[in-house]
Amino acid sequence: MEKGTLVEFKLQGDRRLAVIDRPDGKNRWIVIDKREQSHSIAPRQINYQIAGETCKPSEIPGFLSAIEPYLDASSLEVAWELLVEDGAAVTPEEMALLLFSESSQAQSYAAHCLLSDDTIYFKKKGIATNLEVPLKLLNVSTN
């Protein structure tokens, strides 16, 4: 991972965005959140990595503001109806493209948030350590 990479991790059960600052020993990273607080995390604690441009901790609130308009959980029902026939796995980028017709960094992260919080339509498949986390459709019976 590179300095300035934006990552999501959980701290006491809460989702946090932070920026990679530097290595902390052999197996950990120092990350800095939007409050300029540093945290030492292991790579396995990273739930999502926003690849591409580097970021500063002061830019995190703006990024969070950019994703707010996309955090409508009701849109997952429509996506589920479109995907249920295929039964295929879908990445956050593919879900962003389906839901928002674009897959920018903000939209892909918003799709990740929607999929992570969802308990009805989708479930995680595999370990969530990078961008390629496939999310498999639940077999939900409609009576």
C-alpha positions as CSV (number, residue, x, y, z in Angstrom):
1,M,0.0,0.0,0.0
2,E,1.1,3.5,-0.7
3,K,1.1,6.6,1.5
4,G,-2.1,8.5,0.9
5,T,-4.3,5.5,0.0
6,L,-7.7,5.9,1.4
7,V,-8.9,2.8,3.4
8,E,-11.9,1.7,5.4
9,F,-11.5,-0.1,8.7
10,K,-13.7,-0.8,11.7
11,L,-12.9,0.7,15.1
12,Q,-15.1,-0.6,17.9
13,G,-17.7,-1.7,15.4
14,D,-17.9,1.7,13.6
15,R,-16.8,2.2,10.0
16,R,-13.9,4.6,9.7
17,L,-12.1,6.1,6.7
18,A,-8.4,6.8,7.1
19,V,-5.4,7.6,5.0
20,I,-2.3,5.3,5.0
21,D,0.6,7.2,6.5
22,R,3.5,4.8,7.0
23,P,4.4,1.2,7.9
24,D,4.3,0.3,11.6
25,G,6.8,-2.6,12.0
26,K,6.6,-5.5,9.6
27,N,2.9,-6.3,9.6
28,R,1.0,-3.1,10.5
29,W,0.2,0.3,9.1
30,I,-0.3,3.7,10.7
31,V,-3.4,5.3,9.3
32,I,-4.7,8.8,10.0
33,D,-8.5,9.5,10.2
34,K,-10.4,12.7,9.5
35,R,-9.8,13.9,13.1
36,E,-6.0,13.6,12.5
37,Q,-5.9,10.7,15.0
38,S,-3.5,7.9,14.1
39,H,-4.3,4.2,14.4
40,S,-2.1,1.2,14.0
41,I,-4.0,-1.5,12.0
42,A,-3.1,-4.8,10.5
43,P,-3.8,-5.3,6.8
44,R,-6.6,-7.8,7.7
45,Q,-8.5,-5.0,9.4
46,I,-8.8,-3.1,6.1
47,N,-12.3,-3.7,4.7
48,Y,-12.1,-1.6,1.6
49,Q,-9.3,0.2,-0.2
50,I,-10.0,3.1,-2.5
51,A,-7.4,2.9,-5.2
52,G,-6.3,5.6,-7.5
53,E,-5.5,9.1,-6.3
54,T,-3.8,9.8,-3.0
55,C,-5.6,11.6,-0.3
56,K,-5.0,13.7,2.8
57,P,-6.9,13.2,6.1
58,S,-8.4,16.7,5.7
59,E,-10.1,15.5,2.4
60,I,-12.0,12.7,4.1
61,P,-15.0,14.8,5.1
62,G,-15.4,16.0,1.5
63,F,-15.3,12.4,0.3
64,L,-17.9,11.4,2.8
65,S,-20.1,14.3,1.7
66,A,-19.8,13.1,-1.9
67,I,-21.1,9.6,-1.2
68,E,-24.1,10.7,0.9
69,P,-26.5,11.2,-2.0
70,Y,-25.9,7.6,-3.1
71,L,-26.6,5.9,0.3
72,D,-30.2,5.0,-0.5
73,A,-30.7,1.4,0.6
74,S,-34.0,1.0,-1.3
75,S,-32.0,1.0,-4.6
76,L,-30.6,-2.4,-3.6
77,E,-34.0,-4.0,-4.1
78,V,-34.0,-3.0,-7.7
79,A,-30.4,-4.2,-8.2
80,W,-31.4,-7.5,-6.5
81,E,-34.3,-8.0,-8.9
82,L,-32.0,-7.4,-11.9
83,L,-29.3,-9.7,-10.6
84,V,-31.3,-12.5,-9.0
85,E,-31.8,-14.3,-12.4
86,D,-28.1,-14.6,-13.0
87,G,-27.1,-15.6,-9.5
88,A,-23.6,-14.3,-10.1
89,A,-21.3,-12.5,-7.7
90,V,-20.9,-8.7,-8.1
91,T,-18.2,-6.3,-7.0
92,P,-18.8,-2.8,-5.5
93,E,-17.6,-1.3,-8.8
94,E,-20.1,-3.4,-10.8
95,M,-22.9,-2.5,-8.4
96,A,-22.1,1.2,-8.6
97,L,-22.3,0.9,-12.4
98,L,-25.7,-0.8,-12.1
99,L,-27.1,1.6,-9.4
100,F,-25.6,4.9,-10.5
101,S,-24.6,4.4,-14.1
102,E,-21.0,5.3,-13.2
103,S,-18.3,3.7,-11.1
104,S,-16.2,6.5,-9.8
105,Q,-14.3,6.1,-6.5
106,A,-17.1,7.8,-4.5
107,Q,-19.9,5.7,-6.2
108,S,-18.0,2.5,-5.8
109,Y,-17.4,3.2,-2.1
110,A,-21.1,4.1,-1.7
111,A,-22.0,0.8,-3.3
112,H,-19.6,-1.0,-0.9
113,C,-21.3,0.8,2.1
114,L,-24.8,-0.2,0.8
115,L,-23.8,-3.8,0.3
116,S,-21.9,-4.0,3.6
117,D,-24.9,-2.7,5.6
118,D,-27.5,-4.8,3.7
119,T,-28.9,-7.8,5.6
120,I,-31.8,-8.7,3.2
121,Y,-30.6,-9.0,-0.4
122,F,-26.9,-9.6,-0.5
123,K,-24.2,-11.4,1.6
124,K,-20.4,-11.3,1.5
125,K,-18.6,-14.1,-0.2
126,G,-14.9,-14.4,0.8
127,I,-12.8,-12.2,3.0
128,A,-13.2,-8.5,2.6
129,T,-9.6,-7.3,2.3
130,N,-9.6,-5.4,-1.0
131,L,-11.7,-3.9,-3.8
132,E,-12.5,-7.3,-5.4
133,V,-14.8,-8.5,-2.7
134,P,-17.5,-10.5,-4.5
135,L,-21.0,-10.2,-3.0
136,K,-23.3,-13.2,-3.7
137,L,-27.0,-12.9,-4.0
138,L,-29.0,-14.4,-1.2
139,N,-31.6,-17.0,-2.1
140,V,-34.7,-15.1,-0.9
141,S,-38.0,-16.8,-1.5
142,T,-40.8,-14.6,-2.6
143,N,-44.2,-16.1,-1.6
